[in-house]
Each structure stands twice: as C-alpha cells, then as structure tokens.
Amino acid sequence: MTLDTTLNARIIDFGRGVFTDLDTNEPSPLNLRYLNTLLMRWSMSRPDFKVDLFRLVDVLPTLKTDDAIAEHVREYLIPSANRIHPSLGWLIGLCKSPLLVPLTAFLVRNGVQQMASMFIAGHSPQAALPVLRRLRKKRYAFTVDLLGEFCVCEPEALEYQQRYLDAIDTFGETIPSWQEGTPIVPGHAGEKSPVCISVKLSALYSQTNVLNFERSVAILSERLTEVARRAKKYGALLYVDAEDSGNNSMIYESFKRVFGSPEFIDFPYPGIVIQAYAKNSEIRVQEMLAFAQQRGAPIAIRLVKGAYWDYERVISAQNHWDFPLWTKKESSDAHYEHLSRILLQNHEVCLPAFGSHNIRSLSHACCYAEHLGLTERDFEIQVLYGMAEPIAQAFMERGHLVRMYIPLGELLPGMGYFVRRLLENTSNESFLKHTFFDTEEVSNLMREPRMHTQDFQALTIAPKPDDLVPIQLQNVQPSF
Ligand SMILES: Cc1cc2nc3c(=O)[nH]c(=O)nc-3n(C[C@H](O)[C@H](O)[C@H](O)COP(=O)(O)OP(=O)(O)OC[C@H]3O[C@@H](n4cnc5c(N)ncnc54)[C@H](O)[C@@H]3O)c2cc1C
C-alpha cells in the first residue's frame, strides 16, 4: 500500500504549498469567530473544562428558564473552573445572584447560538438562501442536509421526509436562476445542477433495524424514491449519507434499489458515502463500482473517514462484538489514500468526492489524479460548512470544485450536530486541531500514513458485506 517516492515527494510539495496559502489570520476581537477561537483554544488546553463546557452546550436546549441555565452553569462549570483558578470559580458562582441570573442566561443562550450559527446555515431553507448565495458568489458548490435526530415515531419520520420535499422545492425554484459563480469548474459533472442535497436515510423511517432488514429496506427505498422523484423534477443532485455500521447495510441496499431502478437510470450521478475507517470499506467500494457498471450510468462516491468511531467502540465493547473499524487513526488515513486511488482509477464509472479537512489526504487525492492524467473535472473536494474555510479556499483557488456540506435546522435538533463539530475540532487526533491550534511541523502532518500492523492483519481477513454481524439493536442518532 506504499506510494512510489516521486509521487510521495510531489504530494508533500503540493501540501506544503497549501499550508503556505492558508489564511490562518486570527479573527479580530470584534468578530464572532474570535470568541469561538478563544473558547476552543482554552478548552483544548483544559480537557476537564472542555467536557463540562460541552455537557452544558448539549443540555442547553432543554433548559427552559433563566434559573435553570444559571443553575447548570454553576453546577457544570465551577468545579473545573476552581481547578484552573479559585477566583474563576468564584466569578462563575456570582451568576446565582438574582440580579445576574437573567444576564447569565442571556449571555449563555446568545453565545451558544452564535457559535452554532457558524456550523448551521439557517433554521429553514428560505432562511439559508442568503448564505448559499454568498457561498456560490465565492465560487463554492454546496450540498444541503436537514438536521434531524432521534426519529422515534412515524409522524416524525414523515414530517422529516416532507421537510426534504419542501426544501427541494424551495431550492429548485430559486437557485438555478442565480448567475453567481456559474459555472465554477466548466464541464464538471458536479455542476450538472447547483442544487444538491444530502439525505440521512435512517431518519426517514422510525423502525429502521437490521433485524428487520427486508421491511426496513422496503420502506427506506419507498421514502427515498419520493425524495429522488422531487429532486429529479428539478434536475437536482443527491447524496445518501453513511451512518453507523448497523444502519449502513440497509442504506447501501436502499441506495442500489432506488438508483438501479429504471425510473432513476437517468438520475445524474446519485451519490453514496463510504467510510474508510471501516474494515469492509474496500469491499463496499468494489460493490458500488460494480453497481455503477451494472447500472450503465455513473454514480458519485463521497469518500470520508467516518464519524461514528467512538459510538461504534462503545457499542461493540458493550456487546462483545468484533470491532468493525480500524483501531488506529493512521490506519484510517492510510486506507483513505488506498481507497482514493481505487476511486480515481475508476473515474469513468464514478465521480470521486473527497470529504475531508486533512491536507495530506486531500493533497494525495489531487496528486494521484494528476499522476493518472486526470483533470479538475474528474473529482471534487467536499468540506463541512464552518469547519475549515481556509483549507476550502486554498483548494478552490487551485481550480478544484469544492462543495460545502451545509446543515440546516433549528437549534434543538441541531445541538447534537454542533457538539460533535466542537468535539471534532478539539479532538487530540484531529488534523484540524494540529493544523490550526498546534504548531505541529508541516512535515509531520504531510508524512505518508502507514497502516498499523494489527489493522493490516485485520485487512487480510476482513469480512464480506454479507458476512457482517448485524450490530444495531437500537435506533441511533445520525451523528456527523
Ligand atoms: C463533506 C463531508 C461530508 C461528510 N459526510 C459523512 C457521512 O456521510 N458519514 C460519516 O460517517 N461521516 C461523514 N463526514 C465526517 C467524516 O467522516 C470525518 O469524521 C471528518 O471529516 C474528519 O475526518 P478528516 O479526514 O477531515 O480529519 P482527520 O483529523 O484526518 O481524521 C479524523 C478521523 O480519523 C478517524 N479516526 C480517529 N481516531 C481513530 C482511531 N483511533 N482509529 C481509527 N480511525 C480513527 C475518524 O474517522 C475521525 O473522524 C463528512 C465529512 C465531510 C467533510
């Protein structure tokens, strides 16, 4: 799985260029991002404070009164604040004074809402239009996701589906008339429409369960068909997101059922997501490439590393199941590069979309494409809105189509998404943290990743998709 040295040298050189171009200027104290940067930096240097702060953010939408907020601020933050400095604990303790309770609640609510708005573009499709237009003006493509967590009953699932149908109507009727930034990369397949949505299938059916595989797939396919029909009406693009490994087998099956049907053979580049951290991800890639070939029309494949590592770790340990993912971060990085090469080699049947904020992973994809003689039209780069704009900008300015993944929704369902973004930004393993917050040597960050021996051994005995142990016993929240 190792690269030839000339190609690796080219990747390192390319990545160094990207690092040089990053606009990492500190935001001014008058900018919203200033507070965010300060809080992130502070919480990363104080892991216990970070946990307490994120617990407070997580619970905030359920706190209905000012008193409840002030009480939780005291309860969650004083112990870790005291460990930093007793005077800080004392200062936070002041918020119990009746005069300061409303002010504390106001500051906490507004601060958290403003931070969340950096990752969530609006509460409704209509409200998000100015943000989408601004991005298009800056020459970014986008894909919009509607936040929704814990779908526990059918009315909720159907309401979620309806929100997708309404969102496609709003976007389909408005966005194609915009002149801004069109086309970003002429002739690129991802430019067939400026309207693109990403769908989380498990939220479309409340009883999705692998123990009820056939019925789950039948209902998910039926509901996805409705969404795809509406997208087709406007010629819009669509991605189906990957979730936890319990749901994924049903997600892949539903995707194939819908987009392999005669009604959707002419649907342009239906997109699916594959997670490189999964031991069976190469088999998934082969399965999807074979599907595209059978279909006789190309699909899009977004390659990500995967957002459910901690969740899967806990569930498999609890149940004494085999862990379905790589155990070391470097193994996921190495496998990501391996799968990137397979996707690029098969660009005739798939449009590879590299979803990552890791400059090494993205530089590898760009340089391998160049090595194969491909152009910017043959693949795209995808990033999460609000996470790594300097990186997005550096790749966009090099002529690549960069698509931003944009969540929309109310703060309450969006809070889970927001907390996960905070965790991702501050995780010790995160490339972003090393890029923007640590002064880790660029040569370290650009080093070729190698698969860990233990993971490499697992690679040779990875199960086929059909042999996978069903590992979902409960409905879990979509989690990236
Ligand atoms: C546009 C876009 C769309 C996305 N869509 C999806 C989606 O549909 N489904 C989904 O699951 N995720 C999705 N993600 C999230 C993605 O899977 C990653 O969580 C995120 O991008 C971080 O990976 P990175 O390459 O940017 O950063 P890096 O910092 O390079 O990598 C972090 C990743 O490494 C992996 N990792 C961390 N620790 C370990 C370990 N000990 N052992 C093995 N692996 C480890 C995890 O996957 C972690 O997310 C999406 C991301 C983007 C940018």
Ligand as a Chemical Component Dictionary entry (heavy atoms), coordinates in Angstrom:
data_LIG
# 
_chem_comp.id                   LIG 
_chem_comp.type                 NON-POLYMER 
_chem_comp.pdbx_formal_charge   0 
_chem_comp.three_letter_code    LIG 
# 
loop_
_chem_comp_atom.comp_id 
_chem_comp_atom.atom_id 
_chem_comp_atom.alt_atom_id 
_chem_comp_atom.type_symbol 
_chem_comp_atom.charge 
_chem_comp_atom.model_Cartn_x 
_chem_comp_atom.model_Cartn_y 
_chem_comp_atom.model_Cartn_z 
_chem_comp_atom.pdbx_ordinal 
LIG C1  C1  C 0 -18.304 16.980 3.317  1  
LIG C2  C2  C 0 -18.274 15.927 4.383  2  
LIG C3  C3  C 0 -19.294 15.012 4.449  3  
LIG C4  C4  C 0 -19.267 14.010 5.431  4  
LIG N1  N1  N 0 -20.204 13.025 5.408  5  
LIG C5  C5  C 0 -20.112 11.993 6.279  6  
LIG C6  C6  C 0 -21.011 10.875 6.223  7  
LIG O1  O1  O 0 -21.929 10.799 5.384  8  
LIG N2  N2  N 0 -20.868 9.888  7.147  9  
LIG C7  C7  C 0 -19.863 9.915  8.093  10 
LIG O2  O2  O 0 -19.740 8.961  8.891  11 
LIG N3  N3  N 0 -19.016 10.958 8.169  12 
LIG C8  C8  C 0 -19.111 11.990 7.299  13 
LIG N4  N4  N 0 -18.228 13.039 7.388  14 
LIG C9  C9  C 0 -17.299 13.170 8.555  15 
LIG C10 C10 C 0 -16.008 12.425 8.285  16 
LIG O3  O3  O 0 -16.270 11.033 8.326  17 
LIG C11 C11 C 0 -14.918 12.715 9.339  18 
LIG O4  O4  O 0 -15.416 12.491 10.619 19 
LIG C12 C12 C 0 -14.368 14.102 9.338  20 
LIG O5  O5  O 0 -14.295 14.624 8.054  21 
LIG C13 C13 C 0 -12.960 14.108 9.974  22 
LIG O6  O6  O 0 -12.040 13.462 9.116  23 
LIG P1  P1  P 0 -10.842 14.287 8.407  24 
LIG O7  O7  O 0 -10.230 13.495 7.325  25 
LIG O8  O8  O 0 -11.424 15.597 7.995  26 
LIG O9  O9  O 0 -9.874  14.601 9.610  27 
LIG P2  P2  P 0 -8.715  13.765 10.304 28 
LIG O10 O10 O 0 -8.395  14.533 11.538 29 
LIG O11 O11 O 0 -7.615  13.459 9.375  30 
LIG O12 O12 O 0 -9.375  12.367 10.684 31 
LIG C14 C14 C 0 -10.233 12.205 11.766 32 
LIG C15 C15 C 0 -10.908 10.867 11.545 33 
LIG O13 O13 O 0 -9.982  9.789  11.743 34 
LIG C16 C16 C 0 -10.689 8.656  12.192 35 
LIG N5  N5  N 0 -10.129 8.222  13.480 36 
LIG C17 C17 C 0 -9.947  8.968  14.608 37 
LIG N6  N6  N 0 -9.419  8.220  15.594 38 
LIG C18 C18 C 0 -9.271  6.966  15.088 39 
LIG C19 C19 C 0 -8.755  5.740  15.613 40 
LIG N7  N7  N 0 -8.282  5.647  16.863 41 
LIG N8  N8  N 0 -8.733  4.646  14.810 42 
LIG C20 C20 C 0 -9.194  4.706  13.537 43 
LIG N9  N9  N 0 -9.679  5.843  12.984 44 
LIG C21 C21 C 0 -9.724  6.959  13.744 45 
LIG C22 C22 C 0 -12.149 9.067  12.378 46 
LIG O14 O14 O 0 -12.854 8.693  11.211 47 
LIG C23 C23 C 0 -12.053 10.580 12.502 48 
LIG O15 O15 O 0 -13.251 11.230 12.095 49 
LIG C24 C24 C 0 -18.223 14.006 6.396  50 
LIG C25 C25 C 0 -17.202 14.944 6.319  51 
LIG C26 C26 C 0 -17.196 15.887 5.322  52 
LIG C27 C27 C 0 -16.055 16.840 5.245  53 
# 
loop_
_chem_comp_bond.comp_id 
_chem_comp_bond.atom_id_1 
_chem_comp_bond.atom_id_2 
_chem_comp_bond.value_order 
_chem_comp_bond.pdbx_ordinal 
LIG C1  C2  SING 1  
LIG C2  C3  SING 2  
LIG C2  C26 DOUB 3  
LIG C3  C4  DOUB 4  
LIG C4  N1  SING 5  
LIG C4  C24 SING 6  
LIG N1  C5  DOUB 7  
LIG C5  C6  SING 8  
LIG C5  C8  SING 9  
LIG C6  O1  DOUB 10 
LIG C6  N2  SING 11 
LIG N2  C7  SING 12 
LIG C7  O2  DOUB 13 
LIG C7  N3  SING 14 
LIG N3  C8  DOUB 15 
LIG C8  N4  SING 16 
LIG N4  C9  SING 17 
LIG N4  C24 SING 18 
LIG C9  C10 SING 19 
LIG C10 O3  SING 20 
LIG C10 C11 SING 21 
LIG C11 O4  SING 22 
LIG C11 C12 SING 23 
LIG C12 O5  SING 24 
LIG C12 C13 SING 25 
LIG C13 O6  SING 26 
LIG O6  P1  SING 27 
LIG P1  O7  DOUB 28 
LIG P1  O8  SING 29 
LIG P1  O9  SING 30 
LIG O9  P2  SING 31 
LIG P2  O10 DOUB 32 
LIG P2  O11 SING 33 
LIG P2  O12 SING 34 
LIG O12 C14 SING 35 
LIG C14 C15 SING 36 
LIG C15 O13 SING 37 
LIG C15 C23 SING 38 
LIG O13 C16 SING 39 
LIG C16 N5  SING 40 
LIG C16 C22 SING 41 
LIG N5  C17 SING 42 
LIG N5  C21 SING 43 
LIG C17 N6  DOUB 44 
LIG N6  C18 SING 45 
LIG C18 C19 SING 46 
LIG C18 C21 DOUB 47 
LIG C19 N7  SING 48 
LIG C19 N8  DOUB 49 
LIG N8  C20 SING 50 
LIG C20 N9  DOUB 51 
LIG N9  C21 SING 52 
LIG C22 O14 SING 53 
LIG C22 C23 SING 54 
LIG C23 O15 SING 55 
LIG C24 C25 DOUB 56 
LIG C25 C26 SING 57 
LIG C26 C27 SING 58 
# 
